[in-house]
Amino acid sequence: MVATFPQEPVEVPEFVVELAAGRPVRAVWRNEAGGLTFQVGTGHTREFVKWAPVGSGVELSAEVARLRWAGGFVTVPEVVGEGADEAGTWIVTRGLPGRSAVEERWRRDPGAAVRAIGAGLRMLHEALPVPRCPFDWSAEARLGVARGRAGAGEAELPEWSREHLGLGSLDQALDVLADVPPVDVPVVCHGDACAPNTLVGDDGRFSGHVDLGALGVADRWADLAIATWSTQWNYGPGWERPLLDAYGVEPDPERIGYYRLLWDLT
C-alpha cells in the first residue's frame, strides 16, 4: 500500500464522530500500514485524528512522546488526546498552519515546495538539541532492526525499491549496510522526511512538520537521503538538487545511497 490521499469514501470510526461533535470530518491521508488521518473542523480550530489499526506495527505512543519533547524547542502538532479500542489506537492533535507539500497546489509548483522542504528540514536540524534528545535513530540502531526483520523473514527483495533489487539477497544488502559511513553532522532527525510530512504556508514558506514518530538522533543524511528521494515520487525528476540547495549542502552520494538502502530494509 502506498501512502496517499484517500481516493475512495472512507468509513469514519465512531470515536471520530463523537470527537467531532457535529463538526465536519474529512479523511485526509492513508499511510502504508493502513492507518488513516482525519481532519476535524476547519480553519484555525481544526484538529487531526491519526488512527493506527491493530497489527499495523505503528506505535502512536512513540509519536506522542516525541511530539511532547520536540514541542519544547520547535512548533509541532500539540497532542490534545489519545486513546485505544479493540480496533486500534489514535492520537488527536491541534492543526498547524499550512498544507501538505504534496497537495495539488504544490504539485503544480514543485520549486516552491522543495525549497520549503529543504529550509524546513534545516530549521528542524538546527533547532533540536542533540545532547538533550532521548531518542535514537542512528544507523547502528536501525541496522539492528533490519537484521531482526531479515531473521524473521519480514523483508523480501520484491518489496524493495528498484534501485536495490540488483543486490540479489538480504544477506548481501546487510553486508553493504554493515559498513556504516562516518557521521557527517549529528542532528535530531525528523525520521520520515518525505515531502508529505512538510507543511507549506500560502506564502510558499515552510510552516511545520508532521508525522514525527521516528524522530531521533542520527546523521543529517538519514533525513536528507529520504527527503530528496521523495521528490522523485511526488514531483518527478530534477528536484533533488534544489532541495539540497535550500538546505544548504552539497550532495553526498555515498551517504545518500547508504541511507536509502537502510530505509528500504527498515
Order of alpha helices (4+ residues) and beta strands (2+ residues): alpha-beta-beta-beta-alpha-beta-beta-beta-alpha-alpha-alpha-alpha-beta-beta-beta-beta-alpha-alpha-alpha
